[in-house]
Amino acid sequence: MDNANEWPAWATETVSIAPYDPTWQARGEEAAKELQSLLAEFGVREIEHIGSTSVPGLPAKPILDLMARVDSLENIGKIAEKLAPFDWHFVPYELDKRAWRRFFVRVKGGKRVAHLHVMPEGEPQWETQLSFRDRLRLNKPWREEYADLKRELADRFEGDRESYTDAKAAFVHRIIGDPFAHFKHKHSRLIEGRRHIWNVEKLWRLADERPVIRIRLDDIPELDQDCWFGLGDTSAPTIRHVAGHCKRILDADMSYPILLGSDGALMDGGHRAAKSYMQGDTAISAVRFTVMPDADIILPEWQSGKE
């Protein structure tokens, strides 16, 4: 279609940013489960809710973004046939022109409601998307900065979705470009009513001995009282978020305390793995710091503000 008048309305929608909608999370999970069921026969094992609608508190275009990982893109034609009855429209590569994915748009009532990015195994964009999502979830200043940028760009490129997306690239690259960007801060812990603050890089240097130990959850009345060091945000709602951060630190060959669930999945010691997060687990393995360094700063709790 060379004539813009021949394009369907959903293909030429303007950019519109909506206030954060708390139902986006549940809708994303529901869409992921539906896609998992539909695409299981094609070897799809992982489907993730990504993009701005996956970040609590972030305004966004009210369109869910999901990505699915497949062994290869050879079956994309069959996948398109499978999804077509469920309002998913395949956008050919000749139009999308992004080699790292095959793109689908879900349309209801003449409006796009979801995007699906199908990626082959080993595609670096998979980890890039997860990294960007997880970092925004755990960093409020970045969320606020990104929200302001999105509103500004939506006003500037209201009728040009491609330019809107391209203009966000510098921000995205800045956030994911430094593998330790989120961790370059101080770590604090409340101990006996006083806030103990450590320099994170100092903790890394002291983490030379990391024995692996096995702990039965039944043996720990309150697991979250155990003294784990970590760099995470204790408000993070799921283990999946912190697992990604653990993985990035470990891939960079940096010493870091981790917990392993009974299924072998990584969990961040900084979140102290509250029992409520480990439904079905009976034990964990742990890589633990053996040195409790002196805090660099100690403040009474009333002076320390929020953690």
C-alpha positions in Angstrom: 0.0 0.0 0.0 1.8 3.1 -1.2 -1.2 5.4 -0.7 -1.6 6.4 2.9 -5.4 6.4 2.4 -5.3 2.7 1.8 -3.8 1.9 5.2 -6.2 0.6 7.9 -6.9 3.2 10.6 -4.9 1.3 13.3 -1.8 1.5 11.1 -1.8 5.3 11.1 -2.8 6.0 14.7 -1.4 9.1 16.3 0.9 8.9 19.4 -1.2 9.4 22.6 0.2 8.9 26.1 -2.3 7.8 28.7 -1.9 8.1 32.5 -0.7 4.9 34.2 -3.5 2.3 34.4 -3.0 -0.4 37.2 -4.9 -2.9 35.1 -2.1 -3.0 32.6 -0.2 -5.5 34.7 -3.0 -8.0 34.9 -3.9 -7.6 31.3 -0.3 -8.2 30.3 -0.2 -11.4 32.3 -3.5 -12.5 30.8 -2.3 -11.8 27.3 0.9 -13.7 27.9 -0.9 -16.8 29.2 -3.2 -16.8 26.1 -0.3 -16.5 23.8 1.6 -19.2 25.6 -1.3 -21.6 25.1 -1.7 -20.6 21.4 1.9 -20.9 20.5 3.1 -23.8 22.6 3.0 -26.1 19.6 5.7 -23.9 17.9 8.2 -24.3 20.7 7.4 -21.0 22.4 8.6 -21.4 26.0 8.9 -17.8 27.1 6.6 -14.8 26.8 7.3 -11.6 28.6 5.3 -8.4 29.1 7.6 -5.5 28.3 7.4 -1.9 27.3 6.0 1.0 29.4 2.7 -0.8 30.3 4.8 -3.4 32.1 6.3 -0.7 34.4 4.2 0.2 37.4 3.5 3.9 37.7 4.7 4.8 34.1 2.3 6.6 31.7 2.2 4.9 28.3 0.5 4.5 25.0 -2.3 2.2 26.1 -1.0 -0.7 24.0 0.4 -3.9 25.6 3.9 -5.0 24.4 4.7 -8.7 24.6 7.7 -10.7 23.3 7.9 -14.4 22.6 11.1 -16.4 22.1 11.2 -19.2 19.5 13.9 -21.6 18.4 13.9 -19.9 14.9 11.7 -17.7 12.7 11.1 -20.5 10.2 7.5 -21.1 11.4 6.5 -17.5 11.4 4.0 -18.1 8.6 2.3 -20.8 10.6 2.4 -18.7 13.7 0.6 -15.9 11.8 -2.1 -18.3 10.6 -2.6 -19.5 14.2 -2.9 -16.0 15.6 -5.1 -14.5 12.9 -8.4 -15.7 14.3 -7.5 -14.0 17.6 -7.2 -10.5 16.0 -3.4 -10.6 15.6 -2.2 -9.0 12.3 1.2 -9.9 11.0 3.3 -7.0 9.8 5.6 -8.3 7.1 9.4 -7.7 7.4 9.3 -5.6 4.3 7.2 -3.1 6.2 8.6 -3.5 9.7 12.3 -3.7 8.6 13.6 -4.8 11.9 15.6 -8.0 11.4 15.7 -8.9 15.1 12.0 -9.6 15.3 8.8 -10.6 13.5 6.0 -8.2 14.5 2.3 -8.6 15.1 -0.4 -6.1 16.1 -3.6 -7.0 17.8 -6.6 -4.9 16.7 -9.9 -4.6 18.4 -12.6 -2.1 17.5 -10.3 -0.6 14.8 -7.6 0.2 17.4 -4.4 -1.5 18.2 -4.5 -2.9 21.7 -1.3 -5.0 21.8 2.0 -5.7 20.0 3.8 -9.0 19.8 7.6 -9.2 19.1 8.6 -12.7 18.1 12.4 -13.2 18.5 14.7 -16.2 17.8 16.7 -17.8 20.5 19.9 -15.9 21.1 18.6 -12.5 19.9 20.4 -9.8 22.0 17.3 -7.6 21.9 15.5 -10.1 24.3 17.9 -9.3 27.1 18.0 -5.6 26.2 14.2 -5.3 26.5 14.2 -7.1 29.9 17.1 -5.0 31.1 15.4 -1.7 30.2 12.1 -2.9 31.8 13.6 -4.1 35.0 15.8 -1.0 35.5 12.8 1.3 35.1 10.8 -0.8 37.6 13.6 -0.4 40.2 14.5 3.2 39.7 12.0 5.9 40.3 14.0 8.9 39.0 14.5 7.1 35.7 10.8 6.4 35.5 10.0 10.0 36.1 12.6 11.2 33.6 11.3 8.7 31.0 7.7 9.8 31.6 8.5 13.4 31.0 10.4 12.5 27.8 7.5 10.4 26.5 5.1 13.2 27.0 7.4 15.7 25.3 8.0 13.4 22.3 4.3 12.5 22.0 3.5 16.2 21.6 6.4 16.7 19.1 5.7 13.5 17.0 2.0 13.0 17.5 1.5 11.9 13.9 4.8 10.0 13.4 5.1 6.9 15.5 8.4 5.9 14.0 10.1 9.2 14.9 8.6 9.0 18.3 10.2 5.6 18.9 13.5 6.6 17.3 13.7 9.8 19.5 13.6 7.6 22.7 16.7 5.6 21.6 19.3 7.9 23.3 17.5 7.5 26.7 17.2 3.7 26.3 20.9 3.4 25.4 21.9 5.5 28.4 20.0 3.3 30.8 21.1 0.0 29.5 24.6 1.0 28.2 26.3 0.7 31.6 25.7 -2.8 33.1 26.2 -1.5 36.6 24.3 1.8 36.2 21.6 0.8 38.7 24.1 -0.5 41.3 26.3 2.6 41.5 24.8 3.8 44.7 25.1 3.1 48.4 23.5 0.1 50.1 21.8 0.6 53.4 20.3 -1.7 56.1 18.4 -0.9 59.2 20.1 -2.7 62.2 18.8 -2.1 65.7 17.1 1.1 64.9 20.1 2.7 63.1 20.7 3.0 59.4 24.0 1.4 58.3 25.2 2.5 54.9 27.9 0.8 52.8 29.7 1.8 49.7 28.6 -0.8 47.1 32.0 -1.0 45.3 33.6 -1.7 48.7 31.2 -4.5 49.3 32.2 -6.0 45.9 35.8 -5.9 46.8 35.2 -7.6 50.1 33.1 -10.4 48.6 36.0 -12.7 47.8 34.8 -15.8 49.8 31.4 -17.0 48.8 30.7 -20.5 50.2 27.6 -22.2 48.9 25.3 -23.4 51.7 22.0 -25.2 51.7 19.2 -23.9 53.8 15.9 -25.5 54.6 13.1 -22.9 54.7 11.4 -24.8 57.5 14.5 -24.2 59.7 14.2 -20.4 59.4 11.2 -19.0 61.3 11.6 -15.6 59.6 13.8 -15.8 56.6 13.8 -12.1 56.0 15.7 -11.6 59.3 18.7 -13.5 58.0 21.6 -11.1 57.3 21.9 -11.0 53.5 23.8 -8.3 51.7 22.2 -7.1 48.5 21.7 -4.1 46.2 18.0 -4.4 45.3 15.0 -2.3 46.0 13.0 -4.0 48.7 9.7 -2.8 47.1 10.2 -4.9 44.0 7.1 -7.2 43.8 8.5 -10.4 42.2 11.6 -12.5 42.1 11.7 -12.3 38.3 12.7 -8.6 38.6 15.7 -9.2 40.9 16.7 -12.4 39.1 17.5 -10.3 36.0 19.7 -8.0 38.0 21.5 -10.9 39.6 22.1 -12.5 36.2 23.6 -9.3 34.7 26.0 -8.9 37.7 27.1 -12.5 37.4 27.5 -12.4 33.6 29.8 -9.4 34.2 31.9 -11.6 36.6 31.3 -9.4 39.6 31.0 -10.8 43.1 27.4 -10.7 44.2 25.3 -12.5 46.8 22.6 -14.6 45.3 19.9 -17.1 46.3 18.9 -20.1 44.3 15.4 -21.4 44.5 14.7 -25.1 44.6 14.1 -24.9 40.8 17.5 -23.3 40.3 16.1 -19.9 39.6 18.1 -16.9 40.8 16.7 -14.7 43.5 18.3 -11.5 44.9 19.6 -11.7 48.5 18.9 -8.0 48.8 15.2 -8.8 48.9 15.9 -11.4 51.6 13.6 -13.8 49.7 10.5 -13.5 51.9 8.7 -16.8 52.2 5.7 -15.4 50.5 7.8 -15.1 47.3 8.8 -18.8 47.3 5.5 -20.7 47.0 6.4 -24.4 46.8 10.1 -24.1 47.6 11.3 -26.2 50.5 15.0 -25.1 50.5 17.3 -22.7 48.9 21.0 -22.6 48.1 22.8 -19.4 48.8 26.1 -17.7 47.9 26.8 -15.5 50.9 29.2 -12.9 51.9 31.4 -14.1 54.8 32.6 -10.6 55.8 30.4 -8.1 57.6 32.3 -4.8 56.9 32.0 -1.8 59.1 29.4 0.6 57.7 30.8 3.7 56.0 28.0 5.8 57.6 25.6 5.1 60.5 22.5 7.3 61.0 19.6 7.1 63.4 16.6 5.8 61.6 14.8 9.1 62.0 17.6 10.9 60.1 17.9 8.5 57.3 14.7 9.0 55.4 13.4 6.3 53.1 15.6 3.4 52.2 
